[in-house]
Amino acid sequence: MALIFVRTAIIFLALLVVMRMMGKSQIGEMQPFELVITLLIAELACIPMADTSVPLMYGIISIAAMFILHQIVWLLNLCAKPFKTLVSGRPSLVITKQGIDEYQLKKNNLDVCDLIESMRAAGYFNLDDVYYGLYEANGGFSALGKEEKNTSLAVTIIDSGKINAHNLEMSKLTREKLDGILESRNTKVKKVLVMTVDGNGRIYLQRRGKPYEILHAEGTAKW
């Protein structure tokens, strides 16, 4: 028992030193290669801590090797931009002044729900509250917000051609009224990328491959 405790303490100290040497990105939002290295280090550390038949030095050498690999990749990132793009990727612009870029969302294995969730986490509760929105290479969401934000929370009525029945009922929009709104824009549910409505009856509508439009509906629920 005492031996395992001592081995664990030594591995812990070795990990602490290596993680500090790797820099602050290891304790914040990491680049893909940093996440891989961190996961491998965690796995390598577990083996000598739990299995006393494995020499302690094997674990420490493996952890040190991962640190050296981290430094090599970091230096290559600094010296060769194409290599950095290959390893870490590049930012993806998913919102422009025209609206949502569906291609960029799909390219990053994301959908409209993921985007709306990221926007809420960043403090934006309506899709047109920003001029530009992008996902960084490390997965973080950044946005250039508008000076004036809408003051009412919007709920999603149509997402990628599918109606959210719960939100439709909550907004007091009937199916007939919804069809009428779409008809007036010469479109159908399946052709809509996203449609939201807020507590003031303000509608954000974007058809696939088209710029977004702002409409207004009477008789919707107030919240």
C-alpha positions in Angstrom: 0.0 0.0 0.0 2.8 2.4 0.9 4.6 1.6 -2.3 1.6 2.4 -4.4 1.2 5.7 -2.6 4.8 6.6 -3.2 4.7 5.7 -6.8 1.4 7.6 -7.3 3.0 10.7 -5.6 6.0 10.5 -7.9 3.9 10.2 -11.0 1.7 13.1 -9.8 4.7 15.3 -9.4 6.1 14.3 -12.8 2.7 15.1 -14.5 2.4 18.4 -12.7 5.8 19.5 -13.9 5.2 18.4 -17.5 1.7 20.0 -17.7 3.1 23.3 -16.3 5.9 23.2 -18.9 3.4 22.6 -21.7 1.8 26.0 -21.1 -1.6 27.5 -20.3 -3.3 26.0 -23.3 -3.2 22.6 -21.6 -5.5 23.9 -18.9 -7.7 25.9 -21.2 -9.2 25.1 -24.6 -6.7 22.8 -26.3 -5.7 22.3 -29.9 -6.4 18.8 -31.3 -2.8 17.6 -30.9 -2.7 18.9 -27.4 -5.8 17.0 -26.4 -4.4 13.8 -27.9 -1.1 14.2 -26.0 -3.0 15.0 -22.7 -5.2 11.8 -23.1 -2.1 9.7 -23.8 -0.2 11.1 -20.8 -3.2 10.3 -18.6 -3.2 6.8 -19.8 0.5 6.3 -19.5 0.4 7.7 -15.9 -2.2 5.2 -14.8 -0.2 2.1 -15.7 2.8 2.5 -13.3 0.6 3.9 -10.6 -1.7 0.8 -10.4 0.7 -2.0 -11.5 3.8 -2.3 -9.3 5.3 -4.9 -11.8 5.9 -2.0 -14.2 9.1 -0.1 -13.4 8.3 3.4 -12.3 10.9 4.8 -14.7 9.0 3.4 -17.7 6.1 5.7 -16.8 8.3 8.8 -16.3 10.2 8.2 -19.5 7.0 7.8 -21.5 5.6 11.0 -20.0 8.8 12.8 -20.8 8.6 11.5 -24.4 5.1 12.9 -24.8 6.4 16.3 -23.6 9.2 16.2 -26.2 6.7 15.3 -28.9 4.5 18.2 -27.8 7.4 20.6 -28.1 8.3 19.3 -31.5 4.8 19.8 -32.8 4.6 23.2 -31.2 7.8 24.3 -32.9 6.6 23.0 -36.2 3.4 24.9 -35.8 5.4 28.1 -35.3 7.7 27.6 -38.2 5.4 26.0 -40.8 1.9 27.4 -41.2 0.7 24.7 -43.6 1.7 22.1 -40.9 -0.3 24.0 -38.3 -3.4 24.0 -40.5 -2.9 20.3 -41.1 -2.6 19.4 -37.5 -4.8 22.0 -35.8 -7.3 22.9 -38.5 -8.5 26.4 -39.2 -11.4 28.6 -38.0 -14.7 28.1 -39.7 -17.0 31.1 -40.5 -20.5 29.8 -39.8 -22.4 33.0 -39.6 -22.1 35.9 -42.0 -24.2 39.0 -42.7 -26.2 36.7 -45.1 -27.0 34.3 -42.3 -25.9 30.8 -41.4 -23.4 28.9 -43.7 -24.9 25.4 -43.8 -21.9 24.0 -45.6 -19.4 25.1 -42.9 -21.7 23.7 -40.2 -21.8 20.3 -41.9 -18.1 20.4 -42.6 -17.5 20.6 -38.9 -20.1 17.9 -38.0 -22.4 20.5 -36.5 -26.1 21.4 -37.0 -28.2 24.5 -36.3 -29.0 23.3 -32.7 -25.3 23.1 -31.9 -24.8 26.6 -33.3 -27.7 28.1 -31.3 -26.4 26.4 -28.1 -22.9 27.9 -28.7 -24.4 31.4 -29.3 -26.4 31.2 -26.1 -23.2 30.2 -24.2 -21.5 33.3 -25.7 -24.4 35.5 -24.6 -26.3 35.8 -27.9 -29.9 34.6 -27.8 -31.0 35.4 -31.4 -29.4 34.3 -34.6 -29.2 37.9 -36.0 -27.6 39.3 -32.8 -24.2 38.9 -34.5 -22.6 40.1 -37.8 -20.2 37.2 -37.9 -19.8 34.0 -35.9 -17.0 31.4 -36.2 -15.7 28.2 -34.6 -12.0 28.5 -33.7 -9.6 25.7 -34.4 -9.8 24.7 -30.7 -13.6 24.4 -30.9 -14.4 27.6 -29.1 -17.1 29.9 -30.5 -16.3 33.6 -31.3 -18.6 36.3 -32.6 -18.7 39.9 -33.6 -21.9 41.1 -32.0 -24.2 43.9 -33.1 -24.4 47.1 -31.0 -28.1 46.5 -30.2 -29.3 43.0 -29.3 -32.9 41.8 -29.5 -34.4 41.8 -26.0 -36.6 38.7 -26.4 -35.6 35.1 -26.4 -36.2 33.3 -29.7 -37.3 29.6 -29.9 -36.7 27.4 -32.9 -39.8 26.5 -34.9 -38.1 24.8 -37.9 -34.7 23.2 -37.8 -33.2 21.8 -41.0 -36.6 21.2 -42.6 -38.3 19.8 -39.5 -40.9 21.4 -37.3 -40.4 21.5 -33.6 -44.0 20.8 -32.5 -43.4 21.8 -28.8 -42.0 25.2 -29.7 -44.7 25.7 -32.3 -47.4 25.2 -29.7 -45.6 27.3 -27.1 -45.4 30.2 -29.6 -49.1 30.0 -30.3 -48.4 29.7 -34.0 -50.9 27.4 -35.6 -49.8 25.1 -38.4 -52.1 27.0 -40.8 -50.5 30.3 -39.9 -47.0 28.8 -40.3 -47.9 27.4 -43.7 -49.2 30.9 -44.6 -46.0 32.6 -43.6 -44.0 30.1 -45.7 -46.3 30.4 -48.6 -45.9 34.2 -48.6 -42.1 33.6 -49.0 -42.7 31.0 -51.7 -41.2 28.2 -49.8 -42.0 25.0 -47.9 -40.9 23.5 -44.6 -38.4 21.1 -46.1 -36.6 24.1 -47.8 -36.1 26.0 -44.6 -32.8 25.8 -42.9 -34.0 27.5 -39.7 -36.9 29.6 -38.5 -37.2 31.1 -35.1 -39.8 33.3 -33.4 -39.3 35.5 -30.3 -41.7 36.7 -27.6 -42.5 39.8 -29.7 -43.6 37.9 -32.8 -40.3 38.6 -34.6 -39.4 35.8 -37.0 -36.0 34.9 -38.3 -36.4 32.8 -41.5 -33.6 31.4 -43.6 -34.2 29.2 -46.5 -31.4 26.8 -47.7 -29.0 28.7 -49.9 -30.6 32.0 -49.3 -30.0 35.1 -47.1 -32.0 35.3 -43.9 -35.2 37.4 -43.6 -36.8 39.1 -40.7 -40.6 38.9 -40.6 -43.4 39.6 -38.1 -46.3 37.4 -37.0 -49.4 38.7 -35.2 -51.0 36.7 -32.4 -48.0 34.9 -31.1 -47.3 34.2 -27.4 -45.6 36.9 -25.4 -42.7 36.0 -23.0 
